[in-house]
Amino acid sequence: MPTYVILMHWTDQGVRAAADSVTRYRQAKAMFEPAGAIFKGIWWTTGPYDLMAVVEAPDEETLSVSLLQLAGTGNIRTEAYRAFTETEAEQLFNKLR
């Protein structure tokens, strides 16, 4: 299943409710699972992003819908990047030969 790195910024609303962030993560995790998207890990970070997650999803459409639902709660804005395993990268780069 494709893997994605999700970088997140809290909105003003999300900052005001930062104390509830772990609970919100658990709710998001439960929201993603019926669609087939699975959180593999999440980290609260310092620096330009407030959170970073690794998510597996069957396809980009599933991930996009899940992230739009999550952003619709008003607490975060997201950026998603497709991540490739070593094997996937090797297969991709072999096509350059």
N, C-alpha and C positions, 0 to 999 in steps of 0.2 A: 504494500500500500504506500502511496507517495507520502513523503514526510515534508513538513513545512515548519519554518522558523517564523514565529509571530512576535513582532516587536510592538509594544503597547505604551501609549501615553495616557495618563489619567486626564480626564476633563476636569474642569473646576468642580463639577458635581462629584466626580470620583475622588478628588483630593479631600473634599469636605467629609466624605464617608470612608476615608482610608482605613479606619479601624475595622470596617466590615469587609475588607478586601479578601481575606481568606474565605469567608462565607460566600462572597460573590463568586470566587473562583470555583468553589464546590457546586454552586448553582449552575455556572457556565458548563462545567464538566458534565453535569447531569443533562443539560440542554443539548450538548453536542452528541452524546452517545446514541440517541435514537436515530440520528441521521447517519451514523457510522463514522463520525469523527471522534478520535480518541486523543486526549491529552497524554503525552508521554512524560511530560515534566513541565514545571513552571518555576520561575525564579523572580523574586522581587529584586530589582537592581538599582544601583546608583548610576549617575551619569545621565546621558540624554534620554534614556528610556526608563520607564517606571517598572515594567515587567517584561519578561521574555518567556515564551512558551515554545515547546516542540509538540506539534500535533500531527497525527496521521489521519488522512482522510482519503476516501476512495477516489476522489477527483477534485478538481479545482472548483467546480460548481457547488459541490457539497460544502467545501470549505468556505467559499464565498457567502453562501446563504447563512451558514453558522456564524460567521464573523459579522455579517450585517445584523443578524438577530442580537448578537452580543453588543455591538455598538449601539443598537437601538435602545438599550437600557440607559444610555446616557452617561456611563461612567468611564468609558475608554474609547480611544481611537486606535486602530490597528494598522500595521504594515505586515504583509505576508510574503515570504520568500520560499520558493521550492528548494529543498535541500536534497542532495544526492549522496547515497552511500558510496563507499569505495567501489563496490561492484557496479553500481549504476553509472558512476563517473567513468569507470574503465570502459564500459560498453558505449557510452556516449563518445568518449575520446577516440575509441577505435574507429568510429565512423569518419574521423578526420584523415585517416590513412588511405 
